[in-house]
């Protein structure tokens, strides 16, 4: 299947592609490139949920490990 300029899926036949482009231009459908934005939103939500679930001792251990890795270079 051919892809648009930002990797969007487009119909392979000429008529189907023309109809799809017309629908995008008139606002009948909204084209989103590969759902990357929704994936990003899920990651933002998941990080906060994980932080809420961790105990303070575990957070401290993770922070110490990260600081050690940063300063060991």
C-alpha positions as a Markdown table, in Angstrom:
| # | Residue | x | y | z |
|---|---|---|---|---|
| 1 | Unk | 0.0 | 0.0 | 0.0 |
| 2 | Unk | 1.4 | 3.4 | -0.9 |
| 3 | Unk | 2.2 | 5.9 | 1.8 |
| 4 | Unk | 1.7 | 9.6 | 2.1 |
| 5 | Unk | 4.3 | 12.2 | 2.9 |
| 6 | Unk | 4.2 | 11.4 | 6.6 |
| 7 | Unk | 3.8 | 7.6 | 6.3 |
| 8 | Unk | 0.0 | 7.5 | 6.1 |
| 9 | Unk | -1.6 | 4.6 | 4.4 |
| 10 | Unk | -3.2 | 5.5 | 1.0 |
| 11 | Unk | -5.2 | 3.5 | -1.5 |
| 12 | Unk | -3.1 | 2.0 | -4.3 |
| 13 | Unk | -5.6 | 2.7 | -7.2 |
| 14 | Unk | -5.9 | 6.2 | -8.6 |
| 15 | Unk | -9.6 | 6.7 | -8.1 |
| 16 | Unk | -9.4 | 5.4 | -4.5 |
| 17 | Unk | -6.5 | 7.8 | -3.8 |
| 18 | Unk | -8.4 | 10.7 | -5.3 |
| 19 | Unk | -11.5 | 10.0 | -3.1 |
| 20 | Unk | -9.4 | 9.7 | 0.0 |
| 21 | Unk | -7.5 | 13.0 | -0.7 |
| 22 | Unk | -10.8 | 14.8 | -1.3 |
| 23 | Unk | -12.3 | 13.4 | 2.0 |
| 24 | Unk | -9.2 | 14.7 | 3.8 |
| 25 | Unk | -9.3 | 18.1 | 2.1 |
| 26 | Unk | -13.0 | 18.6 | 2.9 |
| 27 | Unk | -12.7 | 17.4 | 6.5 |
| 28 | Unk | -14.9 | 14.3 | 6.1 |
| 29 | Unk | -12.2 | 12.2 | 7.6 |
| 30 | Unk | -9.2 | 13.1 | 9.8 |
| 31 | Unk | -5.9 | 11.6 | 8.8 |
| 32 | Unk | -3.5 | 10.7 | 11.6 |
| 33 | Unk | -0.1 | 9.4 | 10.8 |
| 34 | Unk | 0.3 | 5.9 | 12.3 |
| 35 | Unk | -1.3 | 6.8 | 15.6 |
| 36 | Unk | 2.0 | 8.2 | 17.0 |
| 37 | Unk | 0.2 | 10.9 | 18.9 |
| 38 | Unk | -2.1 | 8.6 | 20.7 |
| 39 | Unk | 0.8 | 6.3 | 21.5 |
| 40 | Unk | 2.7 | 9.2 | 23.0 |
| 41 | Unk | -0.4 | 10.1 | 25.2 |
| 42 | Unk | -0.5 | 6.5 | 26.4 |
| 43 | Unk | 3.2 | 6.7 | 27.4 |
| 44 | Unk | 2.6 | 9.9 | 29.4 |
| 45 | Unk | -0.3 | 8.3 | 31.2 |
| 46 | Unk | 1.6 | 5.1 | 31.9 |
| 47 | Unk | 4.7 | 6.8 | 33.3 |
| 48 | Unk | 2.6 | 8.7 | 35.9 |
| 49 | Unk | 0.7 | 5.5 | 36.8 |
| 50 | Unk | 4.0 | 3.6 | 37.3 |
| 51 | Unk | 5.3 | 6.4 | 39.5 |
| 52 | Unk | 2.2 | 6.4 | 41.7 |
| 53 | Unk | 2.5 | 2.6 | 42.1 |
| 54 | Unk | 6.1 | 2.6 | 43.2 |
| 55 | Unk | 7.0 | 2.9 | 46.9 |
| 56 | Unk | 9.2 | 5.8 | 48.0 |
| 57 | Unk | 12.0 | 3.3 | 48.8 |
| 58 | Unk | 11.9 | 1.9 | 45.3 |
| 59 | Unk | 11.9 | 5.4 | 43.8 |
| 60 | Unk | 14.9 | 6.2 | 45.8 |
| 61 | Unk | 16.7 | 3.1 | 44.7 |
| 62 | Unk | 16.0 | 3.9 | 41.0 |
| 63 | Unk | 17.2 | 7.5 | 41.5 |
| 64 | Unk | 20.5 | 6.3 | 43.1 |
| 65 | Unk | 21.1 | 3.8 | 40.3 |
| 66 | Unk | 20.4 | 6.5 | 37.7 |
| 67 | Unk | 22.7 | 9.0 | 39.4 |
| 68 | Unk | 25.5 | 6.4 | 39.7 |
| 69 | Unk | 25.2 | 5.6 | 35.9 |
| 70 | Unk | 25.3 | 9.3 | 35.0 |
| 71 | Unk | 28.3 | 10.2 | 37.1 |
| 72 | Unk | 30.3 | 7.0 | 36.5 |
| 73 | Unk | 31.2 | 8.1 | 32.9 |
